Amino acid sequence: MNASIFDVDDVAIGNPLTTDSNGNYAFKAADNIYDIIVSEGTANEVKLEKVEIAEIPIPSGLINDLSQAFEFATITEYRNFATVFPDGKQIILLDRYATYTKASGTGSGNDTTIIDSSTVSQNIVFNDVNGGLVNVRQMGVVGDGITDDTIGLRAALTFSAVRGIREFDVRTTEMIIINNECQFNLMGMTILGETTADAEPWLSLRHDDIDIEFGKFGNGTLTGKPIVIGDYDNPDTALRRFGIHTNKFNIGDMVTNRGIISAVGKVFELDISNKNRFQSGAVLTGKNISCVYMQLSTAVVDFETKMAWSIDKNTSVGIPYLFNNFSNAFSGGVSINRNTVRDGEFALRTYHLYDCMVSKNTFIDCTETMYIWQRSDFIGNTLRGCGDGVAAVKFETPSSTQITDNNIIDSNGAGAILDGGNSNYTFKGNNIWQSSGDGLIVDPTFAF
């Protein structure tokens, strides 16, 4: 059954109204005040002036149905909600990017207990929802480098988001293992790592389909606590589809020779993109420290057809490498595009890694020679003020390679070195000027 709102001239002025299952019409004005005219055509007209429409109660089914979540636009709206949800009801706080399950308690939004799994729960008093620090061990994380901590870490993140807490503490853990499918939304979170040098990573991701988005790692205290994707103990375990996006990695002094993000074993698909920022305000004492560090198994034939990495649109400041390959030679399939690197050292090392695409990156004031391996294209990049007195960039045996349309400016030493073999290559459209040494050095065995 439908109905419409009409004006005094019998012209419809509102969209049709549909009755509910009881045959009742429902509509609402912003101020809950109406002038309602009830008529049959123009006859028998009755005008009800300034009728106040009572708040339509929320059907009990929406409150008690555990199969569907109940959303609140703000945590204040939830805090002021008078109706009590049953245990097990899923609550979504849109302004906190948090979804959790009410576990127990008789209060409304003011005092309840949330749960992220069947084993971890924490009480929240919503009259005090900001500030504080969450220790991941309090949420069930073991952190011994053996136990799967997916549930505990997810609970810690949910609890932090609901409370509005911006920090949680991993300093009491050895290593947190994530061995189940999950997605972490770390909106504005800060992870407090160790304050002393420690080569162990703080987080080890060991399952397919893991996404980490919108976070902030570290607070100048992420010393020696990188993220590792893969399993050091089982390097032949195949993993796929990891995404790390829009995070901020602030690190202090770091002596580990691993990367801030390290990949070991078989990691076939990795997307590190969309404005991750890697930054250090300290002097880094580990020469091999990199934003992304690659140490993969070379005993697997299917790397050549299945590996697909993307390192795009990131910023690195004060980190020796944006990307460092520490594996033996094999076909890589790594795309490194549109990144900005400043005040690094080697900046980029694809040594022993074939089939890379390096394009449209900007490298500024990087103090060591950059290495690009054969069968890798180097296109449209800008290098300014780079080099260690030898060259800004060295192309190792650049066969099956395109080196085109690059700008190499103010190099410390030569602009570029072409070293070794030379079959099926293209070198054109490159601008090399104002180098302190030769613009271009060509190996004697290299023939144009």
C-alpha positions as CSV (number, residue, x, y, z in Angstrom):
1,M,0.0,0.0,0.0
2,N,1.4,3.4,-1.0
3,A,0.4,7.0,-0.1
4,S,1.6,10.4,-1.2
5,I,1.6,13.9,0.4
6,F,-0.5,16.4,-1.5
7,D,-0.9,20.2,-1.3
8,V,-4.2,22.1,-1.0
9,D,-4.6,22.1,-4.7
10,D,-4.4,18.3,-4.8
11,V,-0.9,18.3,-6.3
12,A,1.5,15.6,-5.0
13,I,4.4,17.2,-3.2
14,G,6.1,14.2,-1.7
15,N,7.3,10.9,-2.7
16,P,5.0,7.9,-2.2
17,L,5.0,6.6,1.3
18,T,5.0,2.8,1.8
19,T,3.3,1.2,4.7
20,D,5.0,-1.2,7.0
21,S,3.6,-4.7,7.6
22,N,1.0,-3.3,10.0
23,G,-0.4,-0.8,7.5
24,N,1.2,2.3,9.1
25,Y,2.7,5.2,7.2
26,A,5.9,6.8,8.5
27,F,7.7,10.0,7.7
28,K,9.7,12.5,9.6
29,A,10.7,16.2,9.4
30,A,14.0,17.6,10.6
31,D,12.3,19.3,13.6
32,N,9.6,16.6,14.1
33,I,7.0,19.4,13.7
34,Y,4.3,19.2,10.9
35,D,1.2,20.9,9.7
36,I,-0.9,18.0,8.4
37,I,-4.0,18.4,6.2
38,V,-6.2,15.4,6.0
39,S,-8.8,15.6,3.2
40,E,-10.8,13.7,0.6
41,G,-10.1,15.8,-2.4
42,T,-11.1,19.4,-1.4
43,A,-14.1,18.2,0.8
44,N,-14.1,17.3,4.5
45,E,-10.8,19.0,5.0
46,V,-9.3,18.9,8.4
47,K,-6.0,20.7,9.3
48,L,-3.9,19.5,12.1
49,E,-1.4,22.2,13.0
50,K,2.0,21.8,14.4
51,V,1.6,18.1,15.0
52,E,4.6,16.7,16.8
53,I,5.6,13.3,15.5
54,A,6.9,11.0,18.2
55,E,10.3,9.3,17.7
56,I,9.7,6.1,15.9
57,P,11.0,3.3,18.1
58,I,13.7,1.0,16.8
59,P,12.2,-2.4,16.2
60,S,13.4,-4.9,18.7
61,G,14.5,-7.2,15.9
62,L,17.3,-4.7,14.9
63,I,18.5,-4.7,18.5
64,N,18.3,-8.5,19.1
65,D,19.2,-9.9,15.7
66,L,22.7,-11.2,16.1
67,S,23.0,-11.9,12.3
68,Q,23.3,-8.2,11.5
69,A,25.5,-5.4,12.8
70,F,24.2,-2.2,14.3
71,E,26.0,1.0,13.1
72,F,26.6,4.3,14.9
73,A,27.9,7.3,13.1
74,T,29.9,8.5,16.1
75,I,31.0,7.1,19.4
76,T,29.1,9.8,21.2
77,E,25.9,8.6,19.5
78,Y,26.6,5.1,20.8
79,R,27.5,6.3,24.3
80,N,24.1,8.1,24.5
81,F,22.2,5.1,23.2
82,A,19.8,3.9,25.9
83,T,18.8,0.5,24.6
84,V,20.9,-2.5,25.8
85,F,22.2,-4.8,23.2
86,P,22.3,-8.5,23.8
87,D,25.6,-10.3,24.3
88,G,27.1,-11.3,20.9
89,K,25.7,-8.2,19.1
90,Q,28.1,-6.8,16.5
91,I,28.6,-3.0,16.8
92,I,30.2,-0.8,14.2
93,L,31.6,2.6,15.1
94,L,32.0,4.4,11.8
95,D,34.0,7.3,13.2
96,R,36.5,4.9,14.8
97,Y,36.8,2.5,11.9
98,A,36.1,-0.2,14.4
99,T,33.9,-3.3,14.4
100,Y,33.5,-5.3,17.6
101,T,31.2,-7.7,19.4
102,K,29.5,-7.0,22.7
103,A,30.4,-9.8,25.0
104,S,28.8,-9.2,28.4
105,G,27.5,-6.5,30.7
106,T,24.1,-4.9,31.4
107,G,25.0,-1.3,30.6
108,S,24.3,0.5,27.3
109,G,27.0,2.4,25.4
110,N,28.4,3.8,28.7
111,D,29.9,0.6,30.0
112,T,30.2,-2.6,28.1
113,T,32.6,-5.4,27.3
114,I,33.8,-5.9,23.8
115,I,35.2,-9.1,22.3
116,D,37.1,-9.7,19.1
117,S,37.1,-13.5,19.3
118,S,35.9,-16.3,21.4
119,T,38.9,-16.0,23.7
120,V,39.7,-12.3,24.2
121,S,37.6,-9.7,25.8
122,Q,38.1,-6.3,27.4
123,N,35.8,-4.0,29.3
124,I,35.4,-0.4,28.0
125,V,33.9,2.5,29.9
126,F,32.7,4.8,27.1
127,N,32.7,7.9,29.3
128,D,36.5,7.6,29.1
129,V,37.3,6.7,25.5
130,N,40.5,8.6,24.7
131,G,44.1,8.3,25.7
132,G,46.0,5.5,27.3
133,L,48.2,2.7,25.9
134,V,47.3,-0.8,25.0
135,N,49.8,-3.6,25.7
136,V,49.2,-6.3,23.2
137,R,49.8,-9.0,25.8
138,Q,46.8,-7.8,27.7
139,M,44.7,-8.7,24.7
140,G,46.0,-12.2,24.4
141,V,49.1,-11.9,22.3
142,V,51.8,-14.4,23.4
143,G,54.6,-12.9,21.3
144,D,57.0,-15.8,21.6
145,G,57.7,-16.2,17.9
146,I,55.9,-19.5,17.8
147,T,52.3,-19.0,18.8
148,D,49.8,-17.7,16.2
149,D,48.8,-14.3,17.6
150,T,46.3,-13.3,14.9
151,I,43.4,-13.2,17.3
152,G,45.2,-11.3,20.0
153,L,46.6,-8.6,17.7
154,R,43.3,-8.1,16.0
155,A,41.7,-7.7,19.4
156,A,44.3,-5.2,20.4
157,L,43.7,-3.2,17.3
158,T,40.0,-3.2,17.6
159,F,40.2,-2.3,21.3
160,S,42.5,0.6,20.5
161,A,40.3,1.9,17.7
162,V,37.2,1.8,19.8
163,R,38.9,3.6,22.7
164,G,40.4,6.2,20.5
165,I,43.9,5.1,21.7
166,R,46.6,6.0,19.2
167,E,49.4,3.7,20.5
168,F,49.9,0.1,21.4
169,D,52.9,-1.5,22.9
170,V,54.8,-4.5,21.4
171,R,57.9,-4.0,23.5
172,T,57.2,-7.0,25.7
173,T,57.1,-9.4,22.8
174,E,59.8,-11.4,21.0
175,M,57.9,-11.7,17.7
176,I,54.2,-11.7,16.9
177,I,53.2,-14.4,14.4
178,I,50.2,-13.8,12.1
179,N,49.3,-17.2,10.6
180,N,45.7,-16.7,9.6
181,E,43.8,-14.7,7.0
182,C,43.1,-11.2,8.2
183,Q,42.9,-7.5,7.4
184,F,44.3,-4.8,9.7
185,N,43.0,-1.3,9.6
186,L,45.5,0.8,11.5
187,M,44.0,4.2,11.2
188,G,46.5,6.6,12.8
189,M,48.0,3.9,15.0
190,T,51.5,4.1,16.5
191,I,53.3,0.9,17.3
192,L,55.9,1.2,20.1
193,G,58.8,-1.1,19.4
194,E,62.0,-1.9,21.3
195,T,64.2,0.9,22.5
196,T,67.4,-1.2,22.2
197,A,68.9,-2.8,19.2
198,D,67.3,-6.2,18.3
199,A,67.5,-7.9,15.0
200,E,64.3,-9.8,15.4
201,P,61.2,-8.5,13.6
202,W,58.2,-7.5,15.7
203,L,55.6,-8.9,13.3
204,S,55.9,-12.0,11.0
205,L,53.1,-12.4,8.4
206,R,52.8,-16.0,7.4
207,H,49.5,-16.3,5.6
208,D,48.0,-15.4,2.2
209,D,45.7,-12.5,1.8
210,I,46.9,-10.1,4.5
211,D,46.3,-6.3,4.1
212,I,47.7,-3.6,6.3
213,E,46.3,-0.2,5.7
214,F,46.1,3.3,7.0
215,G,48.6,3.0,9.8
216,K,51.5,4.7,11.4
217,F,54.3,2.4,12.6
218,G,56.8,3.5,15.2
219,N,57.4,6.7,17.1
220,G,61.2,6.9,16.8
221,T,61.4,3.7,18.8
222,L,61.0,1.0,16.2
223,T,64.6,0.0,16.8
224,G,65.4,-3.4,15.2
225,K,61.8,-4.3,15.0
226,P,60.9,-4.6,11.3
227,I,58.0,-6.4,9.7
228,V,58.8,-9.7,8.0
229,I,56.6,-11.3,5.4
230,G,57.3,-15.0,5.3
231,D,58.9,-17.5,7.7
232,Y,62.6,-17.6,8.4
233,D,62.3,-21.1,9.8
234,N,60.4,-22.4,6.8
235,P,61.6,-20.4,3.8
236,D,60.0,-22.7,1.2
237,T,56.5,-22.0,2.5
238,A,54.6,-20.3,-0.4
239,L,52.7,-17.1,0.4
240,R,50.8,-14.7,-1.8
241,R,48.9,-11.4,-1.9
242,F,50.2,-9.0,0.7
243,G,49.3,-5.4,0.7
244,I,50.9,-2.6,2.8
245,H,49.5,0.8,2.0
246,T,49.5,4.4,3.3
247,N,51.6,3.6,6.4
248,K,54.2,5.8,8.1
249,F,57.3,4.0,9.3
250,N,59.4,6.2,11.7
251,I,62.5,4.4,13.0
252,G,65.2,5.3,15.4
253,D,68.7,3.8,15.4
254,M,68.6,0.4,13.7
255,V,71.5,-2.1,13.6
256,T,69.7,-4.9,11.9
257,N,70.7,-5.6,8.3
258,R,67.2,-6.6,7.4
259,G,64.6,-4.3,5.9
260,I,61.8,-2.4,7.6
261,I,59.7,-4.7,5.5
262,S,61.6,-8.0,4.8
263,A,60.4,-10.7,2.5
264,V,61.8,-14.2,2.9
265,G,61.0,-17.6,1.4
266,K,58.4,-17.6,-1.3
267,V,56.4,-14.3,-1.4
268,F,54.9,-14.2,-4.8
269,E,52.6,-11.1,-4.8
270,L,53.5,-8.1,-2.7
271,D,52.1,-4.6,-3.1
272,I,53.8,-1.8,-1.1
273,S,52.2,1.3,-2.4
274,N,50.0,4.4,-2.1
275,K,52.2,6.8,-0.1
276,N,53.9,4.7,2.5
277,R,56.5,6.9,4.1
278,F,59.8,5.5,5.5
279,Q,61.8,7.9,7.5
280,S,64.6,7.9,10.1
281,G,65.8,10.9,12.1
282,A,68.8,8.9,13.4
283,V,72.1,7.8,11.9
284,L,71.6,4.2,10.8
285,T,74.4,1.8,11.6
286,G,73.3,-1.1,9.5
287,K,74.5,-0.6,5.9
288,N,72.0,-3.0,4.5
289,I,68.9,-1.4,6.1
290,S,66.3,-1.0,3.4
291,C,62.6,0.0,3.2
292,V,62.0,-3.3,1.4
293,Y,64.5,-6.1,1.8
294,M,64.3,-9.2,-0.4
295,Q,65.7,-12.6,0.6
296,L,63.8,-15.2,-1.2
297,S,64.2,-18.9,-1.8
298,T,65.9,-19.6,-5.1
299,A,65.1,-23.3,-5.3
300,V,61.7,-22.7,-6.7
301,V,61.2,-22.8,-10.5
302,D,57.8,-21.1,-10.5
303,F,59.3,-17.7,-9.3
304,E,59.9,-16.8,-12.9
305,T,56.2,-17.0,-13.8
306,K,54.4,-16.2,-10.5
307,M,56.4,-13.5,-8.8
308,A,54.8,-10.0,-9.0
309,W,55.9,-7.2,-6.8
310,S,54.9,-3.6,-6.8
311,I,56.8,-0.8,-4.9
312,D,55.0,2.3,-6.1
313,K,54.4,5.9,-4.9
314,N,56.3,5.7,-1.7
315,T,58.7,8.1,0.0
316,S,62.0,7.2,1.7
317,V,64.0,9.7,3.7
318,G,67.3,8.8,5.4
319,I,67.1,5.1,4.8
320,P,70.1,3.5,3.0
321,Y,68.0,1.6,0.5
322,L,64.5,1.9,-0.9
323,F,64.9,-1.7,-2.2
324,N,67.7,-4.2,-1.6
325,N,67.8,-7.6,-3.1
326,F,69.9,-10.1,-1.1
327,S,69.0,-13.2,-3.1
328,N,70.9,-15.0,-5.7
329,A,70.2,-14.3,-9.3
330,F,66.7,-15.2,-10.6
331,S,63.9,-13.6,-12.5
332,G,62.3,-11.1,-10.3
333,G,59.3,-9.3,-11.8
334,V,59.6,-6.3,-9.5
335,S,58.0,-3.0,-10.5
336,I,59.6,0.1,-8.8
337,N,57.8,3.2,-10.0
338,R,57.1,6.8,-9.0
339,N,58.9,6.7,-5.6
340,T,60.8,9.6,-4.0
341,V,64.1,8.7,-2.2
342,R,66.1,11.4,-0.4
343,D,69.3,11.3,1.7
344,G,69.7,7.6,1.3
345,E,72.9,5.7,0.5
346,F,72.8,3.1,-2.2
347,A,69.1,3.9,-2.7
348,L,68.4,1.0,-5.0
349,R,70.1,-2.4,-5.4
350,T,68.6,-4.9,-7.9
351,Y,71.9,-6.8,-8.0
352,H,71.4,-10.4,-9.1
353,L,67.7,-9.7,-9.8
354,Y,66.5,-9.9,-13.4
355,D,63.5,-8.4,-15.1
356,C,62.8,-5.3,-13.0
357,M,61.0,-2.2,-14.2
358,V,62.4,1.0,-12.6
359,S,60.7,4.1,-13.9
360,K,59.8,7.7,-13.0
361,N,61.5,7.6,-9.6
362,T,63.3,10.6,-8.1
363,F,66.6,10.0,-6.2
364,I,68.1,13.0,-4.4
365,D,71.4,13.2,-2.5
366,C,72.0,9.5,-2.2
367,T,75.6,9.0,-1.3
368,E,76.6,5.6,-2.8
369,T,76.5,4.1,-6.3
370,M,73.2,2.6,-7.3
371,Y,73.2,-0.9,-8.9
372,I,70.9,-2.0,-11.6
373,W,71.1,-5.6,-12.8
374,Q,70.7,-6.9,-16.4
375,R,67.4,-7.5,-18.1
376,S,65.9,-4.6,-16.1
377,D,64.5,-1.4,-17.6
378,F,65.5,2.0,-16.2
379,I,63.3,4.6,-17.8
380,G,62.4,8.2,-17.0
381,N,64.1,8.5,-13.6
382,T,65.8,11.6,-12.1
383,L,69.0,11.4,-10.1
384,R,70.3,14.6,-8.5
385,G,73.4,14.9,-6.3
386,C,73.9,11.1,-6.1
387,G,77.1,9.1,-6.1
388,D,80.2,8.3,-4.0
389,G,82.9,9.6,-6.2
390,V,82.6,6.6,-8.6
391,A,79.2,7.1,-10.2
392,A,75.6,7.8,-9.5
393,V,74.4,4.6,-11.1
394,K,76.1,1.5,-12.4
395,F,74.3,-0.8,-14.9
396,E,75.7,-4.3,-14.4
397,T,75.9,-6.3,-17.7
398,P,73.0,-4.4,-19.2
399,S,71.8,-6.8,-21.8
400,S,68.2,-7.0,-22.9
401,T,67.8,-3.6,-21.2
402,Q,66.2,-0.2,-21.9
403,I,68.0,2.8,-20.4
404,T,66.1,5.7,-21.7
405,D,64.9,9.2,-20.9
406,N,66.7,9.6,-17.6
407,N,68.0,12.8,-16.1
408,I,71.3,12.4,-14.1
409,I,72.4,15.7,-12.6
410,D,75.2,17.0,-10.3
411,S,76.6,13.5,-9.7
412,N,79.5,12.9,-7.3
413,G,81.7,11.0,-9.8
414,A,80.5,9.8,-13.1
415,G,76.9,10.1,-14.1
416,A,76.6,6.5,-15.1
417,I,78.7,3.3,-15.8
418,L,77.8,0.7,-18.4
419,D,79.6,-2.4,-17.2
420,G,80.0,-5.8,-18.8
421,G,78.0,-7.5,-21.6
422,N,75.8,-5.7,-24.1
423,S,73.3,-7.6,-26.2
424,N,69.9,-6.3,-27.2
425,Y,70.0,-3.0,-25.2
426,T,68.7,0.5,-25.8
427,F,70.6,3.6,-24.5
428,K,69.0,6.9,-25.7
429,G,67.4,10.1,-24.6
430,N,69.4,10.3,-21.4
431,N,70.6,13.7,-20.1
432,I,73.8,13.5,-18.0
433,W,75.3,16.8,-17.0
434,Q,77.3,18.7,-14.3
435,S,78.9,15.5,-13.0
436,S,82.1,15.9,-11.0
437,G,83.6,13.1,-13.0
438,D,83.0,11.7,-16.5
439,G,79.4,11.9,-17.7
440,L,79.4,8.3,-18.9
441,I,81.9,5.5,-18.3
442,V,81.7,2.6,-20.7
443,D,83.4,-0.8,-19.9
444,P,86.0,-1.7,-22.6
445,T,84.1,-4.8,-23.4
446,F,80.9,-2.8,-24.0
447,A,80.3,-1.9,-27.6
448,F,77.7,0.6,-28.9
